[in-house]
Amino acid sequence: MTKNAVPRLALVTGGAASGKSRFAEGLVSGFGRPRVYVATAQAWDDEMRAKIARHRAQRGPDWRQVDAPGDLAGALAQAQPEEVLLVDCLTMWLTNRMLAEADLAAECTALAQALARAPSQVVCVTNEVGQGIVPENAMARAFREVQGRLNQQVAAEADLVVAVMSGLPLVLKGRLPHG
């Protein structure tokens, strides 16, 4: 990727409530292309419904939304070359797949292949789940390990990787595009 080029694949990572989604939305908006929000969350309770509503209001009406809580690879394959996709977020998608008792290694491999074949630019949001305390239960520890491997796999293929802390971006790989 050249200095001012727009990345084909970008990964935005950070902790919970770090500002990563807002940063990723701004990054995508700066590309000047039709925007598609690929939602992986499911609204199981009032708190999540409120969070989803806040995120939709923050984005505004200029985004097309695709719900992909399970078949993220399929959503990526349906993208149009002129669009830019914001996948928010890989952590929710992985949670959904784990709760569905899917083969997580196979699912992560299929996702990596779908990202490589995506016909459009893609920005993925993910959570850094390994920077806190060691989870007390086996399921949470297993999730942390799989999420860490997925993040590493996507980061290795990404042109741009940005960590967001306290709303501030820290470029880990590549360069931010300049408008």
Secondary structure, DSSP 4 states (H G I P E B T S, - for coil): --TTPPPSEEEEEESTTSSHHHHHHHHHHTT-S-EEEEE-----SHHHHHHHHHHHHHH-TTEEEEE-SS-HHHHHHT--TT-EEEEE-HHHHHHHHHHTT--HHHHHHHHHHHHHH-SSEEEEEEE--SSSPPPSSHHHHHHHHHHHHHHHHHHHH-SEEEEEETTEEEEEES-----
